[in-house]
Amino acid sequence: MRKLDRRKYLEYKYEVRAMLDDERILEEHRSNILGQVWAKGERMGVNESQSFIEQKVAELILPEDIADKISELVKKFTTKR
């Protein structure tokens, strides 16, 4: 199963926080997206994490361009466990 690599969490958090620092994303959604993407990817698998990102785009919470960047980062930090 493909999951997020725990050793990369601090790097992930730093990079995603910078991506979410965008006026198009409401402050109230930022920490939820930051935490949920990682939690789903680490515990359930990367597919669930990607689905969550797509859901937030569909709900118009996350802009498509930022969602794509976060998805690429999730792929980059994926490992097989």
Phi and psi in radians as a Rosetta constraint file:
Dihedral C 1 N 2 CA 2 C 2 CIRCULARHARMONIC -1.650 0.35
Dihedral N 2 CA 2 C 2 N 3 CIRCULARHARMONIC 2.135 0.35
Dihedral C 2 N 3 CA 3 C 3 CIRCULARHARMONIC -2.340 0.35
Dihedral N 3 CA 3 C 3 N 4 CIRCULARHARMONIC 2.964 0.35
Dihedral C 3 N 4 CA 4 C 4 CIRCULARHARMONIC -1.329 0.35
Dihedral N 4 CA 4 C 4 N 5 CIRCULARHARMONIC 2.501 0.35
Dihedral C 4 N 5 CA 5 C 5 CIRCULARHARMONIC -1.403 0.35
Dihedral N 5 CA 5 C 5 N 6 CIRCULARHARMONIC 2.022 0.35
Dihedral C 5 N 6 CA 6 C 6 CIRCULARHARMONIC -0.988 0.35
Dihedral N 6 CA 6 C 6 N 7 CIRCULARHARMONIC -0.548 0.35
Dihedral C 6 N 7 CA 7 C 7 CIRCULARHARMONIC -1.182 0.35
Dihedral N 7 CA 7 C 7 N 8 CIRCULARHARMONIC -0.260 0.35
Dihedral C 7 N 8 CA 8 C 8 CIRCULARHARMONIC -1.733 0.35
Dihedral N 8 CA 8 C 8 N 9 CIRCULARHARMONIC 0.115 0.35
Dihedral C 8 N 9 CA 9 C 9 CIRCULARHARMONIC -1.034 0.35
Dihedral N 9 CA 9 C 9 N 10 CIRCULARHARMONIC -0.809 0.35
Dihedral C 9 N 10 CA 10 C 10 CIRCULARHARMONIC -1.115 0.35
Dihedral N 10 CA 10 C 10 N 11 CIRCULARHARMONIC -0.705 0.35
Dihedral C 10 N 11 CA 11 C 11 CIRCULARHARMONIC -1.120 0.35
Dihedral N 11 CA 11 C 11 N 12 CIRCULARHARMONIC -0.751 0.35
Dihedral C 11 N 12 CA 12 C 12 CIRCULARHARMONIC -1.015 0.35
Dihedral N 12 CA 12 C 12 N 13 CIRCULARHARMONIC -0.878 0.35
Dihedral C 12 N 13 CA 13 C 13 CIRCULARHARMONIC -1.040 0.35
Dihedral N 13 CA 13 C 13 N 14 CIRCULARHARMONIC -0.762 0.35
Dihedral C 13 N 14 CA 14 C 14 CIRCULARHARMONIC -1.097 0.35
Dihedral N 14 CA 14 C 14 N 15 CIRCULARHARMONIC -0.831 0.35
Dihedral C 14 N 15 CA 15 C 15 CIRCULARHARMONIC -1.204 0.35
Dihedral N 15 CA 15 C 15 N 16 CIRCULARHARMONIC -0.754 0.35
Dihedral C 15 N 16 CA 16 C 16 CIRCULARHARMONIC -1.210 0.35
Dihedral N 16 CA 16 C 16 N 17 CIRCULARHARMONIC -0.663 0.35
Dihedral C 16 N 17 CA 17 C 17 CIRCULARHARMONIC -1.015 0.35
Dihedral N 17 CA 17 C 17 N 18 CIRCULARHARMONIC -0.723 0.35
Dihedral C 17 N 18 CA 18 C 18 CIRCULARHARMONIC -1.132 0.35
Dihedral N 18 CA 18 C 18 N 19 CIRCULARHARMONIC -0.695 0.35
Dihedral C 18 N 19 CA 19 C 19 CIRCULARHARMONIC -1.151 0.35
Dihedral N 19 CA 19 C 19 N 20 CIRCULARHARMONIC -0.672 0.35
Dihedral C 19 N 20 CA 20 C 20 CIRCULARHARMONIC -1.354 0.35
Dihedral N 20 CA 20 C 20 N 21 CIRCULARHARMONIC -0.170 0.35
Dihedral C 20 N 21 CA 21 C 21 CIRCULARHARMONIC -1.388 0.35
Dihedral N 21 CA 21 C 21 N 22 CIRCULARHARMONIC 1.179 0.35
Dihedral C 21 N 22 CA 22 C 22 CIRCULARHARMONIC -2.348 0.35
Dihedral N 22 CA 22 C 22 N 23 CIRCULARHARMONIC 2.355 0.35
Dihedral C 22 N 23 CA 23 C 23 CIRCULARHARMONIC -1.095 0.35
Dihedral N 23 CA 23 C 23 N 24 CIRCULARHARMONIC -0.331 0.35
Dihedral C 23 N 24 CA 24 C 24 CIRCULARHARMONIC -1.351 0.35
Dihedral N 24 CA 24 C 24 N 25 CIRCULARHARMONIC -0.243 0.35
Dihedral C 24 N 25 CA 25 C 25 CIRCULARHARMONIC -1.859 0.35
Dihedral N 25 CA 25 C 25 N 26 CIRCULARHARMONIC 2.137 0.35
Dihedral C 25 N 26 CA 26 C 26 CIRCULARHARMONIC -1.133 0.35
Dihedral N 26 CA 26 C 26 N 27 CIRCULARHARMONIC 2.482 0.35
Dihedral C 26 N 27 CA 27 C 27 CIRCULARHARMONIC -0.932 0.35
Dihedral N 27 CA 27 C 27 N 28 CIRCULARHARMONIC -0.677 0.35
Dihedral C 27 N 28 CA 28 C 28 CIRCULARHARMONIC -1.139 0.35
Dihedral N 28 CA 28 C 28 N 29 CIRCULARHARMONIC -0.359 0.35
Dihedral C 28 N 29 CA 29 C 29 CIRCULARHARMONIC -1.647 0.35
Dihedral N 29 CA 29 C 29 N 30 CIRCULARHARMONIC -0.296 0.35
Dihedral C 29 N 30 CA 30 C 30 CIRCULARHARMONIC -1.091 0.35
Dihedral N 30 CA 30 C 30 N 31 CIRCULARHARMONIC -0.899 0.35
Dihedral C 30 N 31 CA 31 C 31 CIRCULARHARMONIC -1.192 0.35
Dihedral N 31 CA 31 C 31 N 32 CIRCULARHARMONIC -0.577 0.35
Dihedral C 31 N 32 CA 32 C 32 CIRCULARHARMONIC -1.086 0.35
Dihedral N 32 CA 32 C 32 N 33 CIRCULARHARMONIC -0.822 0.35
Dihedral C 32 N 33 CA 33 C 33 CIRCULARHARMONIC -1.118 0.35
Dihedral N 33 CA 33 C 33 N 34 CIRCULARHARMONIC -0.813 0.35
Dihedral C 33 N 34 CA 34 C 34 CIRCULARHARMONIC -0.954 0.35
Dihedral N 34 CA 34 C 34 N 35 CIRCULARHARMONIC -0.874 0.35
Dihedral C 34 N 35 CA 35 C 35 CIRCULARHARMONIC -1.299 0.35
Dihedral N 35 CA 35 C 35 N 36 CIRCULARHARMONIC -0.773 0.35
Dihedral C 35 N 36 CA 36 C 36 CIRCULARHARMONIC -1.177 0.35
Dihedral N 36 CA 36 C 36 N 37 CIRCULARHARMONIC -0.693 0.35
Dihedral C 36 N 37 CA 37 C 37 CIRCULARHARMONIC -1.045 0.35
Dihedral N 37 CA 37 C 37 N 38 CIRCULARHARMONIC -0.798 0.35
Dihedral C 37 N 38 CA 38 C 38 CIRCULARHARMONIC -1.186 0.35
Dihedral N 38 CA 38 C 38 N 39 CIRCULARHARMONIC -0.822 0.35
Dihedral C 38 N 39 CA 39 C 39 CIRCULARHARMONIC -1.043 0.35
Dihedral N 39 CA 39 C 39 N 40 CIRCULARHARMONIC -0.801 0.35
Dihedral C 39 N 40 CA 40 C 40 CIRCULARHARMONIC -1.140 0.35
Dihedral N 40 CA 40 C 40 N 41 CIRCULARHARMONIC -0.723 0.35
Dihedral C 40 N 41 CA 41 C 41 CIRCULARHARMONIC -1.196 0.35
Dihedral N 41 CA 41 C 41 N 42 CIRCULARHARMONIC -0.603 0.35
Dihedral C 41 N 42 CA 42 C 42 CIRCULARHARMONIC -1.403 0.35
Dihedral N 42 CA 42 C 42 N 43 CIRCULARHARMONIC -0.681 0.35
Dihedral C 42 N 43 CA 43 C 43 CIRCULARHARMONIC -1.622 0.35
Dihedral N 43 CA 43 C 43 N 44 CIRCULARHARMONIC -0.802 0.35
Dihedral C 43 N 44 CA 44 C 44 CIRCULARHARMONIC -1.730 0.35
Dihedral N 44 CA 44 C 44 N 45 CIRCULARHARMONIC -0.533 0.35
Dihedral C 44 N 45 CA 45 C 45 CIRCULARHARMONIC 2.310 0.35
Dihedral N 45 CA 45 C 45 N 46 CIRCULARHARMONIC 2.797 0.35
Dihedral C 45 N 46 CA 46 C 46 CIRCULARHARMONIC -1.137 0.35
Dihedral N 46 CA 46 C 46 N 47 CIRCULARHARMONIC -0.572 0.35
Dihedral C 46 N 47 CA 47 C 47 CIRCULARHARMONIC -1.065 0.35
Dihedral N 47 CA 47 C 47 N 48 CIRCULARHARMONIC -0.704 0.35
Dihedral C 47 N 48 CA 48 C 48 CIRCULARHARMONIC -1.165 0.35
Dihedral N 48 CA 48 C 48 N 49 CIRCULARHARMONIC -0.645 0.35
Dihedral C 48 N 49 CA 49 C 49 CIRCULARHARMONIC -1.110 0.35
Dihedral N 49 CA 49 C 49 N 50 CIRCULARHARMONIC -0.782 0.35
Dihedral C 49 N 50 CA 50 C 50 CIRCULARHARMONIC -1.123 0.35
Dihedral N 50 CA 50 C 50 N 51 CIRCULARHARMONIC -0.674 0.35
Dihedral C 50 N 51 CA 51 C 51 CIRCULARHARMONIC -1.103 0.35
Dihedral N 51 CA 51 C 51 N 52 CIRCULARHARMONIC -0.699 0.35
Dihedral C 51 N 52 CA 52 C 52 CIRCULARHARMONIC -1.084 0.35
Dihedral N 52 CA 52 C 52 N 53 CIRCULARHARMONIC -0.753 0.35
Dihedral C 52 N 53 CA 53 C 53 CIRCULARHARMONIC -1.063 0.35
Dihedral N 53 CA 53 C 53 N 54 CIRCULARHARMONIC -0.801 0.35
Dihedral C 53 N 54 CA 54 C 54 CIRCULARHARMONIC -1.081 0.35
Dihedral N 54 CA 54 C 54 N 55 CIRCULARHARMONIC -0.675 0.35
Dihedral C 54 N 55 CA 55 C 55 CIRCULARHARMONIC -1.079 0.35
Dihedral N 55 CA 55 C 55 N 56 CIRCULARHARMONIC -0.743 0.35
Dihedral C 55 N 56 CA 56 C 56 CIRCULARHARMONIC -1.183 0.35
Dihedral N 56 CA 56 C 56 N 57 CIRCULARHARMONIC -0.555 0.35
Dihedral C 56 N 57 CA 57 C 57 CIRCULARHARMONIC -1.179 0.35
Dihedral N 57 CA 57 C 57 N 58 CIRCULARHARMONIC -0.777 0.35
Dihedral C 57 N 58 CA 58 C 58 CIRCULARHARMONIC -1.095 0.35
Dihedral N 58 CA 58 C 58 N 59 CIRCULARHARMONIC -0.580 0.35
Dihedral C 58 N 59 CA 59 C 59 CIRCULARHARMONIC -1.433 0.35
Dihedral N 59 CA 59 C 59 N 60 CIRCULARHARMONIC 0.035 0.35
Dihedral C 59 N 60 CA 60 C 60 CIRCULARHARMONIC 1.091 0.35
Dihedral N 60 CA 60 C 60 N 61 CIRCULARHARMONIC 0.493 0.35
Dihedral C 60 N 61 CA 61 C 61 CIRCULARHARMONIC -1.586 0.35
Dihedral N 61 CA 61 C 61 N 62 CIRCULARHARMONIC -0.607 0.35
Dihedral C 61 N 62 CA 62 C 62 CIRCULARHARMONIC -2.089 0.35
Dihedral N 62 CA 62 C 62 N 63 CIRCULARHARMONIC 2.147 0.35
Dihedral C 62 N 63 CA 63 C 63 CIRCULARHARMONIC -1.128 0.35
Dihedral N 63 CA 63 C 63 N 64 CIRCULARHARMONIC 2.568 0.35
Dihedral C 63 N 64 CA 64 C 64 CIRCULARHARMONIC -0.967 0.35
Dihedral N 64 CA 64 C 64 N 65 CIRCULARHARMONIC -0.758 0.35
Dihedral C 64 N 65 CA 65 C 65 CIRCULARHARMONIC -1.144 0.35
Dihedral N 65 CA 65 C 65 N 66 CIRCULARHARMONIC -0.673 0.35
Dihedral C 65 N 66 CA 66 C 66 CIRCULARHARMONIC -1.272 0.35
Dihedral N 66 CA 66 C 66 N 67 CIRCULARHARMONIC -0.667 0.35
Dihedral C 66 N 67 CA 67 C 67 CIRCULARHARMONIC -1.039 0.35
Dihedral N 67 CA 67 C 67 N 68 CIRCULARHARMONIC -0.713 0.35
Dihedral C 67 N 68 CA 68 C 68 CIRCULARHARMONIC -1.097 0.35
Dihedral N 68 CA 68 C 68 N 69 CIRCULARHARMONIC -0.722 0.35
Dihedral C 68 N 69 CA 69 C 69 CIRCULARHARMONIC -1.138 0.35
Dihedral N 69 CA 69 C 69 N 70 CIRCULARHARMONIC -0.730 0.35
Dihedral C 69 N 70 CA 70 C 70 CIRCULARHARMONIC -1.150 0.35
Dihedral N 70 CA 70 C 70 N 71 CIRCULARHARMONIC -0.712 0.35
Dihedral C 70 N 71 CA 71 C 71 CIRCULARHARMONIC -1.053 0.35
Dihedral N 71 CA 71 C 71 N 72 CIRCULARHARMONIC -0.742 0.35
Dihedral C 71 N 72 CA 72 C 72 CIRCULARHARMONIC -1.108 0.35
Dihedral N 72 CA 72 C 72 N 73 CIRCULARHARMONIC -0.692 0.35
Dihedral C 72 N 73 CA 73 C 73 CIRCULARHARMONIC -1.131 0.35
Dihedral N 73 CA 73 C 73 N 74 CIRCULARHARMONIC -0.717 0.35
Dihedral C 73 N 74 CA 74 C 74 CIRCULARHARMONIC -1.056 0.35
Dihedral N 74 CA 74 C 74 N 75 CIRCULARHARMONIC -0.772 0.35
Dihedral C 74 N 75 CA 75 C 75 CIRCULARHARMONIC -1.067 0.35
Dihedral N 75 CA 75 C 75 N 76 CIRCULARHARMONIC -0.702 0.35
Dihedral C 75 N 76 CA 76 C 76 CIRCULARHARMONIC -1.116 0.35
Dihedral N 76 CA 76 C 76 N 77 CIRCULARHARMONIC -0.616 0.35
Dihedral C 76 N 77 CA 77 C 77 CIRCULARHARMONIC -1.695 0.35
Dihedral N 77 CA 77 C 77 N 78 CIRCULARHARMONIC 0.309 0.35
Dihedral C 77 N 78 CA 78 C 78 CIRCULARHARMONIC -1.516 0.35
Dihedral N 78 CA 78 C 78 N 79 CIRCULARHARMONIC 2.493 0.35
Dihedral C 78 N 79 CA 79 C 79 CIRCULARHARMONIC -2.412 0.35
Dihedral N 79 CA 79 C 79 N 80 CIRCULARHARMONIC 2.793 0.35
Dihedral C 79 N 80 CA 80 C 80 CIRCULARHARMONIC -1.586 0.35
Dihedral N 80 CA 80 C 80 N 81 CIRCULARHARMONIC 2.286 0.35
